[in-house]
């Protein structure tokens, strides 16, 4: 089994960006431009490597390969995005890889691209790229090709060698377990071995609410591959497991006027097989809460007025500052209740929320994460 942290180190140490490997400081698939560029790179890497995996490493400085990390990205629906925009889409997996020197809220993103037979192309227009466009890697660049190209396999032996040098061993596994138990000792860390092979560590703050055990600040790692499977600081999570699987249900707290309720958002199931394989499955559970339209109209107009004041550089009063903290979540509720422009207003507010402080901007990112799950489900 490949240790993904070792794989990233081997890619960075021995290879410049090339036809099977790319690196990025960060990506933003929430914006149309960022989404288009990401799809272009996936398309180009899949076409340039028809017989082996390709990789994109995210959270690395381009000049010196220093590992800076990025925010945890739990977009389990990324394959749906690929399927929606690419013809003959490759199989794409985004994984969050922790590194010891990074803060707990930072990881390195690893995108693995596994092609299938045939040429991959854009299915429809996006940003400045036209539907039908075909991309290939030309050195470190993803370039469009407007003529018929014969797909050649030139990287299989190189990629196979890199992956073989990144295999896990008992030392890496034990070090990973001890490191997790030490770093998360304040949150009741536990570990469980599945099928005599997979070691899964998890920790979280426990609380009991209405006879239901919930966990916050949840951290889960599949130690064999050094992959962080789930991380949550704002949500509440239920955890159940047996000899064959580890199941999590993620909840979000939504409400108005300090009256909040937990709503199930998504279930994630990790199923372990007898043949040293595992599968991660997700199912969206969310049903949007409905609220009084008159109350929502008032909140929606209040949010718009706050953003207008920020645009003009005006100072907010105490009540407006409190409303600003709740603004992403209330815009989200408005959107769920058929205020279709609420998402546009939220995107418009992004730079002002980012300037106003970490708490407000974290609430914005959490809201965007929930919207992303809705969109690609």
Residue frames as qw, qx, qy, qz and C-alpha x, y, z in Angstrom:
[[0.000, 0.889, 0.458, 0.000, 0.00, 0.00, 0.00],
 [0.419, 0.509, -0.017, 0.752, 1.30, 3.42, -0.94],
 [0.358, -0.609, -0.365, 0.607, 2.18, 5.83, 1.86],
 [0.318, 0.844, 0.336, 0.273, 0.89, 9.08, 0.38],
 [0.269, -0.932, 0.148, 0.193, 3.24, 11.28, 2.40],
 [0.589, -0.340, 0.563, 0.470, 6.23, 9.38, 1.02],
 [0.539, 0.524, 0.555, 0.356, 4.76, 9.59, -2.46],
 [0.094, 0.986, 0.129, 0.047, 4.54, 13.40, -2.23],
 [0.428, -0.763, 0.374, 0.309, 8.12, 13.60, -0.94],
 [0.634, -0.034, 0.628, 0.451, 9.35, 11.42, -3.80],
 [0.418, 0.754, 0.432, 0.265, 7.48, 13.47, -6.39],
 [0.067, -0.996, 0.042, 0.033, 8.92, 16.73, -5.01],
 [0.550, -0.637, 0.441, 0.312, 12.44, 15.40, -4.53],
 [0.550, -0.123, 0.698, 0.443, 13.04, 13.73, -7.86],
 [0.345, 0.499, 0.665, 0.436, 10.86, 15.42, -10.43],
 [0.095, 0.189, -0.037, -0.977, 10.17, 18.84, -11.86],
 [0.613, 0.429, 0.360, -0.557, 6.64, 19.41, -13.12],
 [0.043, -0.244, 0.825, 0.508, 6.22, 17.16, -16.13],
 [0.482, -0.032, -0.558, -0.675, 3.71, 15.14, -18.10],
 [0.587, -0.333, -0.734, -0.068, 2.59, 13.01, -15.12],
 [0.482, -0.502, -0.483, 0.531, 2.96, 15.44, -12.21],
 [0.070, 0.681, 0.120, 0.719, 1.93, 19.02, -11.44],
 [0.394, -0.377, -0.567, 0.617, 2.11, 21.14, -8.29],
 [0.076, -0.733, -0.302, -0.605, 0.07, 24.11, -7.17],
 [0.052, 0.200, -0.511, 0.835, 0.24, 26.56, -4.28],
 [0.358, 0.279, 0.673, -0.583, -3.54, 26.32, -4.10],
 [0.032, -0.274, -0.742, -0.611, -6.64, 25.76, -6.22],
 [0.293, 0.247, 0.417, -0.824, -10.08, 27.34, -6.05],
 [0.012, -0.224, -0.864, -0.450, -12.78, 25.30, -7.73],
 [0.066, 0.649, 0.616, -0.442, -15.42, 27.52, -6.15],
 [0.185, 0.704, -0.112, -0.676, -14.68, 30.18, -8.79],
 [0.817, 0.536, 0.147, -0.155, -15.31, 29.62, -12.49],
 [0.381, 0.787, -0.485, 0.022, -11.73, 30.42, -13.51],
 [0.282, -0.506, 0.790, -0.202, -10.22, 28.14, -10.88],
 [0.793, 0.130, 0.540, -0.249, -12.61, 25.34, -11.76],
 [0.734, 0.663, -0.074, -0.125, -11.79, 25.65, -15.48],
 [0.202, 0.737, -0.639, 0.089, -8.02, 25.57, -14.88],
 [0.517, -0.303, 0.763, -0.241, -8.34, 22.54, -12.61],
 [0.837, 0.346, 0.369, -0.207, -10.38, 20.68, -15.23],
 [0.546, 0.769, -0.325, -0.071, -7.83, 21.62, -17.89],
 [0.057, -0.618, 0.772, -0.137, -4.96, 20.13, -15.87],
 [0.681, -0.048, 0.685, -0.255, -6.91, 16.95, -15.11],
 [0.792, 0.566, 0.122, -0.193, -7.77, 16.56, -18.80],
 [0.391, 0.780, -0.489, 0.002, -4.16, 17.14, -19.89],
 [0.266, -0.491, 0.809, -0.185, -2.65, 14.74, -17.35],
 [0.780, 0.133, 0.555, -0.256, -5.17, 12.00, -18.20],
 [0.754, 0.647, -0.014, -0.113, -4.44, 12.30, -21.93],
 [0.254, 0.775, -0.572, 0.092, -0.67, 12.44, -21.44],
 [0.129, -0.349, 0.894, -0.251, -0.60, 9.30, -19.27],
 [0.733, -0.014, -0.332, -0.593, -2.98, 6.70, -20.68],
 [0.794, -0.005, -0.607, 0.025, -1.48, 3.74, -18.77],
 [0.519, -0.122, -0.587, 0.610, -0.51, 5.10, -15.34],
 [0.260, -0.827, -0.432, 0.248, -1.56, 7.45, -12.56],
 [0.303, 0.533, -0.042, 0.789, -0.88, 11.17, -12.70],
 [0.451, -0.561, -0.518, 0.461, -0.68, 13.48, -9.70],
 [0.057, 0.749, 0.021, 0.659, -1.32, 17.08, -8.68],
 [0.531, -0.321, -0.527, 0.581, 0.24, 18.18, -5.37],
 [0.094, -0.801, -0.239, -0.541, -1.45, 21.21, -3.77],
 [0.567, -0.823, -0.038, 0.017, 0.06, 23.37, -1.04],
 [0.774, -0.186, 0.188, 0.575, 3.64, 23.60, -2.36],
 [0.035, 0.850, -0.153, -0.504, 5.61, 26.69, -3.35],
 [0.817, 0.573, 0.057, 0.031, 6.56, 26.56, -7.02],
 [0.254, 0.862, -0.417, 0.139, 10.03, 28.10, -6.65],
 [0.022, 0.559, -0.778, 0.286, 11.62, 25.99, -3.92],
 [0.625, -0.121, -0.752, -0.168, 9.18, 23.07, -3.35],
 [0.020, -0.119, 0.683, -0.720, 8.65, 24.16, 0.27],
 [0.292, -0.445, -0.831, -0.164, 5.52, 22.60, 1.78],
 [0.129, -0.197, 0.212, -0.949, 3.18, 25.35, 3.04],
 [0.072, 0.338, 0.902, -0.257, -0.09, 23.40, 3.16],
 [0.279, -0.269, -0.357, -0.850, -3.66, 24.38, 2.40],
 [0.571, -0.141, 0.388, -0.710, -6.99, 24.22, 4.20],
 [0.355, 0.065, 0.931, -0.056, -8.56, 20.80, 4.58],
 [0.459, 0.234, -0.356, -0.780, -10.70, 20.08, 1.51],
 [0.403, 0.033, 0.886, -0.228, -13.37, 17.44, 1.96],
 [0.574, 0.380, -0.176, -0.704, -14.98, 17.60, -1.45],
 [0.502, -0.031, 0.864, 0.001, -16.11, 14.00, -1.76],
 [0.611, 0.638, 0.419, -0.211, -18.12, 15.08, -4.81],
 [0.046, -0.673, 0.452, 0.583, -15.10, 15.98, -6.94],
 [0.299, 0.035, 0.877, 0.374, -15.71, 13.00, -9.24],
 [0.305, 0.714, 0.617, -0.129, -19.19, 14.41, -9.95],
 [0.079, 0.853, -0.129, -0.499, -17.55, 17.66, -11.08],
 [0.195, -0.382, 0.759, 0.490, -15.19, 15.73, -13.37],
 [0.325, 0.325, 0.875, 0.152, -18.08, 13.71, -14.83],
 [0.249, 0.810, 0.418, -0.328, -20.14, 16.83, -15.45],
 [0.144, 0.883, -0.199, -0.401, -17.48, 18.68, -17.46],
 [0.055, -0.531, 0.771, 0.346, -15.29, 16.02, -19.13],
 [0.887, 0.263, -0.169, -0.341, -16.04, 13.50, -21.84],
 [0.864, 0.139, -0.436, 0.210, -14.46, 10.12, -21.14],
 [0.284, -0.843, 0.275, -0.365, -13.65, 11.33, -17.61],
 [0.481, 0.281, -0.758, 0.340, -10.74, 9.82, -15.65],
 [0.674, -0.589, -0.443, 0.044, -11.18, 8.56, -12.10],
 [0.198, 0.603, -0.289, 0.716, -10.07, 11.36, -9.78],
 [0.667, -0.562, -0.456, 0.174, -9.45, 11.22, -6.03],
 [0.057, 0.742, -0.259, 0.615, -8.60, 14.17, -3.76],
 [0.775, -0.388, -0.440, 0.235, -6.90, 13.25, -0.48],
 [0.187, -0.909, 0.186, -0.322, -5.72, 15.35, 2.46],
 [0.839, 0.072, -0.385, 0.377, -2.22, 14.38, 3.62],
 [0.436, -0.899, 0.040, -0.003, -0.98, 15.64, 7.02],
 [0.641, 0.444, -0.370, 0.505, 2.69, 16.62, 7.48],
 [0.619, -0.457, -0.468, 0.435, 4.27, 16.82, 10.95],
 [0.338, -0.130, -0.106, 0.926, 5.56, 20.40, 10.58],
 [0.155, -0.410, -0.400, -0.805, 2.21, 21.84, 9.44],
 [0.361, -0.110, 0.448, -0.810, -0.45, 23.21, 11.82],
 [0.350, 0.184, 0.897, -0.200, -3.34, 20.85, 12.57],
 [0.498, 0.654, 0.380, -0.424, -5.67, 22.77, 10.23],
 [0.362, 0.720, -0.428, -0.410, -3.29, 22.55, 7.26],
 [0.827, 0.000, 0.551, 0.109, -2.62, 19.58, 4.97],
 [0.009, 0.397, -0.625, -0.672, -1.17, 18.90, 1.54],
 [0.767, 0.368, 0.222, -0.476, -3.74, 18.08, -1.13],
 [0.224, -0.272, 0.851, 0.389, -2.99, 15.10, -3.35],
 [0.725, 0.416, 0.058, -0.546, -5.05, 14.64, -6.51],
 [0.395, -0.184, 0.860, 0.266, -4.65, 11.20, -8.11],
 [0.603, 0.481, -0.131, -0.622, -5.82, 10.90, -11.73],
 [0.478, -0.088, 0.861, 0.150, -6.39, 7.43, -13.15],
 [0.384, 0.339, -0.376, -0.772, -7.26, 7.50, -16.86],
 [0.733, 0.222, 0.623, -0.159, -9.57, 5.17, -18.72],
 [0.509, 0.129, 0.636, 0.566, -9.30, 4.10, -22.35],
 [0.274, 0.759, 0.487, 0.334, -9.82, 6.87, -24.89],
 [0.288, 0.308, -0.036, 0.906, -9.27, 10.59, -25.26],
 [0.194, -0.663, -0.569, 0.446, -10.55, 12.98, -22.57],
 [0.167, 0.357, 0.251, 0.884, -12.00, 16.34, -23.63],
 [0.178, 0.149, 0.386, -0.893, -14.13, 19.17, -22.28],
 [0.183, 0.464, 0.866, 0.033, -17.80, 18.31, -22.50],
 [0.079, 0.886, 0.428, 0.161, -19.02, 21.95, -22.54],
 [0.271, 0.685, -0.128, 0.664, -17.81, 25.53, -22.40],
 [0.593, -0.716, -0.274, 0.244, -16.32, 26.82, -19.15],
 [0.321, -0.727, 0.129, 0.593, -14.58, 30.16, -18.63],
 [0.284, 0.722, -0.361, -0.518, -12.47, 30.77, -21.78],
 [0.168, -0.220, 0.931, 0.238, -12.22, 27.10, -22.78],
 [0.624, 0.169, -0.267, -0.714, -14.60, 25.70, -25.39],
 [0.839, -0.022, 0.474, -0.266, -16.49, 22.45, -25.27],
 [0.896, 0.440, 0.016, 0.050, -14.68, 19.79, -27.27],
 [0.146, 0.840, -0.501, 0.148, -11.22, 21.12, -26.37],
 [0.962, -0.098, -0.177, 0.182, -8.52, 18.50, -25.82],
 [0.139, -0.900, 0.389, -0.135, -5.49, 19.19, -23.61],
 [0.915, 0.067, -0.265, 0.296, -2.10, 17.50, -23.29],
 [0.528, -0.773, 0.132, 0.325, 0.94, 18.17, -21.14],
 [0.640, 0.657, -0.128, 0.377, 3.81, 19.92, -22.89],
 [0.353, 0.326, -0.531, 0.698, 6.59, 19.80, -20.30],
 [0.109, -0.253, -0.686, 0.674, 5.12, 21.54, -17.25],
 [0.323, 0.194, -0.021, -0.926, 2.29, 23.20, -19.20],
 [0.441, 0.391, 0.800, -0.115, -1.21, 21.96, -20.01],
 [0.087, 0.355, -0.377, -0.851, -1.74, 22.91, -23.66],
 [0.723, 0.422, 0.334, -0.434, -4.71, 22.58, -26.03],
 [0.286, -0.168, 0.791, 0.515, -4.28, 20.46, -29.13],
 [0.551, 0.491, 0.110, -0.666, -6.37, 21.29, -32.19],
 [0.564, 0.417, -0.624, -0.344, -5.15, 18.37, -34.31],
 [0.959, -0.154, -0.166, -0.172, -5.44, 14.64, -34.00],
 [0.067, -0.690, 0.681, -0.235, -2.87, 13.33, -31.54],
 [0.811, -0.005, -0.585, -0.025, -1.76, 9.76, -30.99],
 [0.608, -0.712, 0.226, -0.270, -1.73, 8.98, -27.30],
 [0.649, 0.395, -0.601, 0.249, 1.64, 7.58, -26.24],
 [0.795, -0.603, -0.067, -0.010, 2.63, 5.80, -23.05],
 [0.531, 0.592, -0.392, 0.463, 6.04, 7.13, -21.98],
 [0.195, -0.623, 0.435, -0.620, 5.77, 7.35, -18.18],
 [0.881, -0.306, -0.240, -0.268, 4.58, 3.97, -16.88],
 [0.807, 0.023, -0.416, 0.419, 7.99, 2.72, -15.74],
 [0.173, 0.386, -0.324, 0.846, 8.87, 6.05, -14.08],
 [0.555, -0.437, 0.051, -0.706, 5.58, 6.28, -12.19],
 [0.918, -0.194, -0.338, -0.072, 5.77, 2.61, -11.19],
 [0.625, 0.165, -0.458, 0.611, 9.24, 3.17, -9.73],
 [0.108, -0.408, 0.258, -0.869, 8.10, 6.22, -7.74],
 [0.751, -0.361, -0.087, -0.546, 5.08, 4.35, -6.36],
 [0.887, -0.055, -0.430, 0.161, 7.20, 1.32, -5.45],
 [0.427, 0.221, -0.441, 0.758, 9.57, 3.56, -3.47],
 [0.304, -0.348, 0.170, -0.871, 6.56, 4.97, -1.59],
 [0.681, -0.275, -0.651, -0.191, 5.26, 1.69, -0.14],
 [0.533, -0.687, 0.198, -0.453, 4.28, 1.60, 3.52],
 [0.582, 0.152, -0.754, 0.264, 6.07, -0.46, 6.17],
 [0.592, -0.556, -0.568, 0.134, 5.55, -1.35, 9.83],
 [0.410, -0.227, -0.240, 0.850, 7.76, 1.52, 11.06],
 [0.089, -0.212, -0.244, -0.942, 5.75, 4.13, 9.16],
 [0.513, -0.501, -0.584, -0.381, 2.53, 2.63, 10.50],
 [0.600, -0.485, -0.494, 0.401, 3.64, 2.56, 14.15],
 [0.283, -0.088, -0.079, 0.952, 5.14, 6.06, 13.92],
 [0.217, -0.353, -0.402, -0.817, 1.85, 7.29, 12.46],
 [0.579, -0.562, -0.579, -0.115, -0.21, 5.78, 15.30],
 [0.553, -0.411, -0.362, 0.628, 2.05, 7.15, 18.06],
 [0.161, 0.075, 0.109, 0.978, 2.16, 10.57, 16.42],
 [0.355, -0.486, -0.476, -0.641, -1.63, 10.72, 16.23],
 [0.627, -0.557, -0.533, 0.118, -2.14, 9.59, 19.83],
 [0.481, -0.264, -0.227, 0.805, 0.38, 12.18, 21.04],
 [0.049, 0.153, 0.208, 0.965, -0.94, 15.14, 19.03],
 [0.470, -0.402, -0.391, -0.682, -4.62, 14.48, 19.84],
 [0.368, -0.100, -0.827, 0.414, -4.23, 13.41, 23.47],
 [0.168, 0.106, 0.395, -0.897, -6.64, 16.11, 24.67],
 [0.622, 0.153, -0.151, -0.753, -9.47, 14.69, 22.53],
 [0.767, -0.098, 0.570, -0.279, -9.59, 11.05, 23.66],
 [0.426, 0.508, -0.626, -0.410, -7.72, 9.46, 20.73],
 [0.819, -0.049, 0.541, -0.184, -8.51, 5.87, 19.83],
 [0.246, 0.449, -0.721, -0.467, -7.38, 3.39, 17.22],
 [0.837, 0.099, 0.451, -0.293, -8.92, 0.31, 15.66],
 [0.093, -0.345, 0.822, 0.443, -7.49, -2.35, 13.35],
 [0.770, 0.344, 0.148, -0.517, -9.76, -3.54, 10.54],
 [0.921, 0.369, -0.097, -0.079, -9.28, -6.87, 8.74],
 [0.839, -0.363, 0.157, 0.373, -5.91, -7.37, 10.50],
 [0.623, 0.289, 0.253, 0.681, -4.40, -4.80, 8.17],
 [0.081, 0.691, 0.171, 0.697, -5.87, -1.29, 8.21],
 [0.385, -0.373, -0.514, 0.670, -5.15, 0.95, 11.20],
 [0.041, -0.712, -0.334, -0.616, -7.61, 3.80, 11.68],
 [0.314, -0.237, -0.499, 0.772, -7.11, 6.48, 14.37],
 [0.119, -0.679, -0.401, -0.604, -9.76, 8.93, 15.43],
 [0.287, -0.273, -0.526, 0.753, -10.37, 11.55, 18.15],
 [0.123, -0.560, -0.359, -0.736, -12.95, 14.17, 19.07],
 [0.167, -0.129, 0.502, -0.839, -14.65, 16.11, 21.83],
 [0.247, -0.320, -0.902, -0.150, -17.53, 14.01, 23.11],
 [0.294, -0.008, 0.367, -0.883, -20.90, 15.27, 24.28],
 [0.026, 0.348, 0.936, 0.049, -24.29, 13.65, 24.82],
 [0.282, 0.127, 0.026, -0.951, -27.37, 15.49, 23.59],
 [0.764, 0.097, 0.057, -0.635, -30.83, 13.97, 23.86],
 [0.859, -0.145, 0.487, -0.057, -29.36, 10.49, 24.33],
 [0.800, 0.569, 0.013, 0.192, -27.27, 10.87, 21.15],
 [0.632, -0.524, 0.208, 0.532, -23.46, 10.89, 21.42],
 [0.502, 0.852, 0.053, 0.142, -21.95, 13.62, 19.23],
 [0.700, -0.299, 0.112, 0.638, -18.33, 14.56, 18.57],
 [0.273, 0.962, -0.005, -0.020, -16.84, 17.89, 17.57],
 [0.030, -0.815, 0.568, 0.111, -13.29, 18.76, 16.48],
 [0.942, 0.022, 0.334, -0.032, -13.19, 15.33, 14.89],
 [0.169, 0.713, -0.633, -0.251, -9.95, 14.09, 13.36],
 [0.929, 0.046, 0.356, -0.092, -9.73, 10.75, 11.52],
 [0.185, 0.702, -0.623, -0.291, -6.70, 9.25, 9.80],
 [0.990, 0.140, 0.007, -0.029, -6.14, 6.06, 7.86],
 [0.439, -0.760, 0.420, 0.228, -2.62, 5.50, 9.10],
 [0.793, 0.051, 0.507, 0.334, -1.45, 2.98, 6.48],
 [0.508, 0.589, 0.351, 0.521, -1.68, 5.60, 3.73],
 [0.292, -0.295, -0.183, 0.891, -1.11, 8.70, 5.88],
 [0.089, -0.421, -0.498, -0.753, -4.44, 10.08, 4.65],
 [0.153, 0.191, 0.535, -0.808, -6.64, 12.33, 6.73],
 [0.021, 0.370, 0.862, 0.346, -10.11, 11.14, 5.84],
 [0.226, -0.783, -0.487, -0.314, -12.25, 13.58, 7.74],
 [0.354, -0.094, -0.372, 0.853, -11.76, 16.74, 9.75],
 [0.183, -0.736, -0.473, -0.448, -14.38, 18.96, 11.33],
 [0.251, -0.010, -0.455, 0.855, -14.12, 21.94, 13.66],
 [0.322, -0.055, 0.045, -0.944, -17.59, 23.43, 13.22],
 [0.693, -0.114, -0.474, -0.531, -19.84, 20.40, 12.76],
 [0.610, -0.310, 0.621, -0.382, -21.12, 17.69, 15.04],
 [0.524, 0.319, -0.739, -0.278, -20.49, 14.09, 14.05],
 [0.856, -0.255, 0.334, -0.300, -21.83, 10.71, 15.11],
 [0.260, 0.528, -0.801, -0.108, -19.47, 7.75, 14.80],
 [0.886, -0.117, 0.346, -0.285, -20.30, 4.05, 14.63],
 [0.349, 0.549, -0.735, -0.192, -18.18, 1.10, 13.60],
 [0.949, -0.137, 0.219, -0.181, -18.11, -2.68, 13.47],
 [0.715, -0.303, 0.522, 0.352, -15.58, -5.25, 12.25],
 [0.594, 0.366, 0.550, 0.459, -16.07, -4.35, 8.59],
 [0.209, 0.695, 0.302, 0.618, -16.77, -0.60, 8.43],
 [0.267, -0.351, -0.338, 0.831, -16.40, 2.82, 10.02],
 [0.067, 0.683, 0.586, 0.431, -19.42, 5.11, 9.59],
 [0.176, -0.275, -0.264, 0.908, -19.77, 8.85, 10.23],
 [0.092, 0.774, 0.564, 0.274, -22.80, 11.12, 9.95],
 [0.288, -0.005, -0.102, 0.952, -22.02, 14.82, 9.80],
 [0.047, -0.798, -0.595, 0.084, -24.55, 17.36, 11.11],
 [0.223, 0.311, 0.023, 0.923, -24.85, 21.10, 10.58],
 [0.114, -0.574, -0.596, 0.549, -26.44, 23.54, 12.98],
 [0.056, 0.316, 0.386, 0.865, -28.81, 25.96, 11.25],
 [0.167, -0.693, -0.674, 0.194, -31.41, 28.37, 12.55],
 [0.090, 0.621, 0.136, 0.767, -32.58, 31.94, 13.04],
 [0.379, -0.690, 0.085, -0.611, -32.79, 34.25, 16.05],
 [0.127, -0.469, 0.780, -0.395, -30.69, 31.97, 18.26],
 [0.831, 0.013, 0.408, -0.378, -33.05, 29.02, 17.68],
 [0.282, 0.541, -0.738, -0.287, -30.83, 26.36, 16.13],
 [0.919, -0.012, 0.301, -0.254, -31.35, 22.74, 15.20],
 [0.294, -0.425, 0.786, 0.339, -29.04, 19.98, 14.00],
 [0.802, 0.458, 0.004, -0.383, -29.66, 18.67, 10.49],
 [0.779, -0.147, 0.527, 0.307, -27.91, 15.57, 9.08],
 [0.248, 0.762, -0.326, -0.502, -25.71, 16.65, 6.18],
 [0.655, 0.483, -0.551, -0.185, -23.82, 13.63, 4.87],
 [0.882, -0.339, 0.322, -0.056, -22.96, 10.06, 5.77],
 [0.367, 0.668, -0.644, -0.072, -19.48, 8.69, 5.03],
 [0.947, -0.196, 0.223, -0.119, -18.86, 4.94, 5.12],
 [0.159, 0.647, -0.740, -0.097, -15.44, 3.31, 4.96],
 [0.969, -0.021, 0.100, -0.227, -15.80, -0.37, 4.06],
 [0.136, -0.638, 0.751, 0.097, -12.79, -2.66, 4.52],
 [0.886, 0.234, -0.274, -0.291, -12.38, -5.79, 2.42],
 [0.892, -0.343, 0.284, 0.081, -10.67, -9.09, 3.14],
 [0.815, 0.352, 0.154, 0.433, -8.30, -8.54, 0.22],
 [0.472, -0.379, -0.031, 0.795, -6.48, -5.51, 1.74],
 [0.089, 0.377, 0.386, 0.837, -8.71, -3.00, -0.06],
 [0.005, 0.517, 0.594, -0.617, -11.13, -0.38, 1.16],
 [0.098, 0.543, 0.528, 0.645, -13.87, 1.80, -0.29],
 [0.024, -0.304, -0.385, 0.871, -15.10, 5.20, 0.85],
 [0.007, -0.541, -0.712, -0.448, -18.76, 5.89, 0.08],
 [0.030, 0.169, 0.317, -0.933, -20.71, 9.07, 0.75],
 [0.045, -0.579, -0.758, -0.296, -24.42, 9.77, 0.77],
 [0.064, -0.236, 0.089, -0.966, -26.00, 13.19, 1.06],
 [0.182, -0.444, -0.850, 0.216, -28.71, 13.22, 3.73],
 [0.037, -0.230, -0.234, 0.944, -29.54, 16.92, 3.88],
 [0.032, 0.681, 0.671, 0.292, -33.11, 18.20, 3.59],
 [0.167, 0.307, -0.074, 0.934, -33.26, 22.00, 3.60],
 [0.088, -0.504, -0.681, 0.524, -35.17, 23.57, 6.50],
 [0.049, 0.609, 0.464, 0.642, -37.99, 25.96, 5.59],
 [0.214, -0.351, -0.448, 0.794, -38.63, 29.25, 7.42],
 [0.188, 0.814, 0.463, -0.296, -41.16, 32.08, 7.38],
 [0.547, 0.495, 0.301, 0.604, -40.69, 34.09, 4.17],
 [0.083, -0.950, -0.102, -0.283, -41.38, 37.47, 5.82],
 [0.640, -0.707, 0.219, 0.208, -38.65, 36.85, 8.39],
 [0.755, 0.008, 0.382, 0.532, -36.26, 35.75, 5.66],
 [0.348, 0.778, 0.247, 0.461, -36.98, 38.86, 3.55],
 [0.314, -0.943, 0.077, -0.085, -36.03, 41.02, 6.54],
 [0.735, -0.470, 0.360, 0.330, -32.81, 39.05, 7.14],
 [0.693, 0.357, 0.382, 0.497, -31.91, 39.05, 3.45],
 [0.173, 0.898, 0.128, 0.384, -32.31, 42.84, 3.19],
 [0.508, -0.839, 0.188, 0.048, -30.33, 43.33, 6.41],
 [0.798, -0.171, 0.378, 0.436, -27.46, 41.22, 5.05],
 [0.529, 0.604, 0.304, 0.512, -27.45, 43.23, 1.81],
 [0.106, -0.967, -0.020, -0.230, -27.34, 46.48, 3.76],
 [0.678, -0.639, 0.278, 0.236, -24.37, 45.26, 5.84],
 [0.741, 0.120, 0.390, 0.534, -22.41, 44.34, 2.71],
 [0.284, 0.831, 0.222, 0.424, -23.20, 47.75, 1.19],
 [0.363, -0.924, 0.119, -0.030, -21.78, 49.43, 4.32],
 [0.758, -0.370, 0.373, 0.386, -18.60, 47.34, 4.12],
 [0.624, 0.485, 0.351, 0.502, -18.18, 48.26, 0.46],
 [0.077, 0.909, 0.090, 0.399, -18.35, 51.93, 1.41],
 [0.487, 0.263, -0.508, 0.659, -15.87, 51.49, 4.25],
 [0.430, -0.603, 0.047, -0.670, -18.43, 52.43, 6.93],
 [0.003, -0.254, 0.844, -0.472, -18.21, 51.19, 10.52],
 [0.552, -0.344, -0.692, -0.312, -20.70, 48.55, 11.67],
 [0.453, -0.543, 0.324, -0.628, -22.51, 48.88, 14.98],
 [0.313, -0.308, 0.854, -0.280, -22.63, 46.10, 17.60],
 [0.743, 0.253, 0.503, -0.363, -25.78, 44.42, 16.29],
 [0.677, 0.661, -0.223, -0.235, -24.51, 44.54, 12.71],
 [0.087, 0.581, -0.807, 0.057, -21.24, 42.88, 13.75],
 [0.519, -0.052, 0.798, -0.302, -23.24, 40.02, 15.27],
 [0.755, 0.516, 0.224, -0.337, -25.36, 39.79, 12.11],
 [0.405, 0.719, -0.536, -0.179, -22.13, 39.71, 10.06],
 [0.235, -0.365, 0.893, -0.116, -20.94, 36.62, 11.94],
 [0.574, 0.250, 0.739, -0.251, -24.19, 34.88, 11.04],
 [0.431, 0.606, -0.178, -0.645, -24.35, 36.32, 7.50],
 [0.211, 0.308, -0.854, -0.361, -22.97, 33.29, 5.59],
 [0.085, 0.179, 0.965, -0.169, -25.33, 30.88, 7.35],
 [0.347, 0.558, 0.465, -0.594, -28.37, 33.15, 6.94],
 [0.373, 0.522, -0.440, -0.628, -27.64, 33.70, 3.26],
 [0.090, 0.124, -0.976, -0.158, -27.47, 29.90, 3.01],
 [0.226, 0.386, 0.808, -0.383, -30.89, 29.52, 4.63],
 [0.385, 0.605, 0.045, -0.696, -32.29, 32.17, 2.28],
 [0.270, 0.394, -0.730, -0.489, -30.92, 30.24, -0.69],
 [0.019, 0.092, 0.994, -0.054, -32.53, 27.02, 0.55],
 [0.231, 0.585, 0.641, -0.440, -35.82, 28.93, 0.74],
 [0.491, 0.608, 0.530, 0.328, -35.71, 30.00, -2.95],
 [0.011, -0.945, 0.101, 0.310, -33.88, 33.32, -2.62],
 [0.894, 0.326, 0.133, 0.276, -31.90, 32.42, -5.73],
 [0.347, 0.819, -0.191, 0.416, -29.65, 35.51, -5.65],
 [0.635, -0.750, 0.171, -0.063, -28.42, 34.71, -2.13],
 [0.882, -0.094, 0.209, 0.412, -25.45, 32.68, -3.43],
 [0.481, 0.630, 0.097, 0.602, -24.38, 35.53, -5.73],
 [0.267, -0.890, 0.074, -0.364, -24.62, 37.93, -2.78],
 [0.827, -0.515, 0.181, 0.132, -22.53, 35.55, -0.67],
 [0.790, 0.195, 0.176, 0.553, -19.82, 35.33, -3.34],
 [0.192, 0.809, 0.063, 0.552, -19.89, 39.12, -3.67],
 [0.505, -0.830, 0.095, -0.217, -19.33, 39.41, 0.08],
 [0.938, -0.052, -0.155, 0.305, -16.27, 37.10, 0.17],
 [0.517, 0.407, -0.245, 0.712, -13.47, 39.74, 0.11],
 [0.270, -0.640, 0.151, -0.703, -15.17, 41.82, 2.82],
 [0.885, -0.425, -0.046, -0.183, -15.77, 38.81, 5.06],
 [0.858, 0.127, -0.226, 0.443, -12.14, 37.78, 4.64],
 [0.248, 0.533, -0.239, 0.772, -10.95, 41.21, 5.75],
 [0.496, -0.635, 0.011, -0.592, -13.21, 41.23, 8.80],
 [0.404, -0.532, 0.664, -0.336, -11.52, 38.44, 10.71],
 [0.113, 0.226, -0.962, -0.099, -10.85, 34.72, 10.97],
 [0.325, 0.236, 0.813, -0.421, -14.15, 33.75, 12.65],
 [0.538, 0.574, 0.138, -0.602, -16.32, 35.43, 10.02],
 [0.416, 0.541, -0.609, -0.404, -14.26, 34.06, 7.14],
 [0.072, -0.128, 0.986, -0.080, -14.28, 30.53, 8.60],
 [0.475, 0.397, 0.614, -0.489, -18.08, 30.69, 8.70],
 [0.516, 0.624, -0.224, -0.542, -18.04, 31.72, 5.04],
 [0.223, 0.414, -0.856, -0.214, -15.80, 28.78, 4.05],
 [0.271, 0.086, 0.917, -0.280, -18.03, 26.35, 5.94],
 [0.549, 0.531, 0.321, -0.560, -21.09, 27.67, 4.10],
 [0.449, 0.603, -0.496, -0.435, -19.37, 27.32, 0.72],
 [0.028, -0.247, 0.969, 0.002, -18.40, 23.75, 1.61],
 [0.437, 0.312, 0.750, -0.387, -22.04, 22.85, 2.25],
 [0.534, 0.648, -0.007, -0.543, -23.12, 24.51, -1.00],
 [0.236, 0.518, -0.759, -0.315, -20.50, 22.54, -2.90],
 [0.225, 0.007, 0.965, -0.136, -21.87, 19.29, -1.52],
 [0.519, 0.519, 0.466, -0.494, -25.36, 20.30, -2.64],
 [0.401, 0.676, -0.292, -0.546, -24.24, 21.27, -6.14],
 [0.333, 0.443, -0.793, -0.251, -22.45, 18.07, -7.13],
 [0.333, 0.001, 0.895, -0.298, -24.79, 15.58, -5.47]]
